[in-house]
Amino acid sequence: MEWSQYFEQNHEPTMDDMSKFVNNPLWEELQSFIENTYQTKAMLNYSRCSGQRGWNLKYRKSGKSLCVLYPMDGYFTALVVIGDKEMTETEAYLPQASAEIQSLFAITRYSAGGRWLMIPVTSAAVLEDVKTLIQIRVRPKLH
């Protein structure tokens, strides 16, 4: 069953509900990375978008989107938008990225101010790419 079928718009899930559904340690690892690196917390959000309907976690820092995490059965999808400002640095990073990220970037068309990468996070290598793309998007402040 899909995530959106478990929790309709009027039935808000808990963070624990999301973790149990994803059932993948990479889910908590990315949340911890974002929260520690950017000193921010996730906002629970409901999306009516036909591309990925349902409850998700949005991360923002200083008014700029870092990423959106969508629970899936056994994994999750991370939306990272690569805008004009990040394009050159992202293209320079791509040769080091996993084959999954290289392929996704190649097939994702530019629209609405950037490339909207819907990244299935299914391995540690892809998770590291997501972390790098987020850091390209918004540089973390050194503590």
C-alpha positions in Angstrom: 0.0 0.0 0.0 1.2 3.5 -0.7 2.0 6.0 2.0 -0.8 8.4 1.0 -3.3 5.6 1.5 -2.3 5.1 5.2 -2.6 8.8 6.1 -5.1 10.9 4.4 -4.9 14.7 4.6 -7.1 14.8 7.8 -5.0 12.0 9.5 -1.6 13.5 10.3 1.1 10.9 10.9 3.8 11.1 13.7 7.5 11.0 13.0 7.4 7.5 14.4 4.7 6.5 11.9 6.9 7.8 9.1 10.0 6.0 10.4 8.2 2.7 10.7 6.8 2.9 7.2 10.2 3.8 5.6 11.9 1.2 7.8 15.4 2.2 6.5 18.2 3.6 8.6 19.1 6.1 5.8 15.9 8.0 6.7 17.0 8.9 10.2 20.6 9.4 9.0 19.6 12.1 6.5 17.3 13.8 9.0 20.0 13.9 11.6 22.5 15.2 9.1 20.2 18.1 8.0 19.2 19.0 11.6 22.8 19.0 12.9 24.4 20.7 9.9 21.7 23.4 9.4 20.3 23.7 12.9 16.7 23.3 11.6 13.8 21.0 12.1 11.5 19.3 9.6 8.1 20.7 8.9 5.4 18.1 8.4 3.5 19.0 5.2 0.7 17.5 3.1 1.2 17.6 -0.6 -1.7 17.4 -3.1 0.7 17.2 -6.0 -0.1 14.2 -8.2 3.6 13.4 -8.6 4.0 12.6 -4.9 0.8 13.0 -2.9 0.7 12.7 0.8 2.5 13.7 4.0 6.2 14.6 3.7 8.9 16.4 5.6 10.1 19.8 4.4 13.5 21.2 5.4 14.2 24.9 5.0 17.0 27.2 6.2 16.8 31.0 6.1 13.7 30.9 3.8 15.4 28.6 1.3 14.3 25.0 0.7 16.9 22.4 1.5 14.9 19.3 0.5 11.6 17.5 0.9 11.5 13.9 2.0 8.7 11.6 0.9 8.2 8.3 2.7 8.1 5.2 0.6 7.8 1.5 1.5 11.4 0.5 2.5 13.1 3.7 1.3 12.3 7.3 0.7 12.5 9.9 -2.0 14.4 13.2 -1.5 13.4 16.2 -3.7 16.4 18.5 -4.2 16.0 21.5 -6.5 19.1 22.5 -8.4 18.6 26.1 -9.4 20.6 28.4 -11.7 22.9 29.4 -8.9 23.8 25.8 -8.1 24.0 24.5 -11.7 27.7 25.0 -12.3 28.8 23.5 -9.1 26.4 20.6 -9.4 27.6 19.8 -13.0 31.2 19.9 -11.6 30.2 17.4 -8.9 28.4 14.9 -11.2 31.4 12.9 -12.4 32.0 11.9 -8.7 28.3 11.1 -8.1 26.7 7.7 -8.2 25.4 6.3 -11.5 21.9 6.8 -10.2 22.4 10.5 -9.7 24.2 11.0 -13.0 21.4 9.3 -14.8 18.6 11.1 -13.0 20.3 14.5 -13.6 20.6 13.6 -17.3 16.9 12.8 -17.7 15.5 15.6 -15.5 14.5 18.6 -17.6 14.9 22.2 -16.5 11.6 23.7 -15.4 10.2 26.2 -12.9 13.6 27.7 -12.2 15.7 24.6 -11.9 16.0 20.8 -12.1 13.7 19.2 -9.6 15.5 16.0 -8.8 13.2 13.3 -7.2 15.9 11.0 -5.8 15.0 7.5 -4.6 17.3 7.1 -1.6 18.0 3.3 -1.7 21.7 3.1 -0.8 24.4 4.8 1.2 26.1 6.1 -2.0 22.9 7.9 -3.1 22.4 9.2 0.5 25.9 10.8 0.3 25.0 12.4 -3.0 21.9 13.8 -1.5 23.9 15.3 1.3 26.3 16.9 -1.1 23.6 18.3 -3.3 21.9 19.9 -0.3 25.2 21.4 0.7 25.7 22.8 -2.8 22.2 24.2 -2.6 22.7 25.9 0.8 26.2 26.2 2.2 26.3 25.2 5.8 27.7 27.7 8.3 30.8 26.5 10.1 30.3 26.3 13.8 
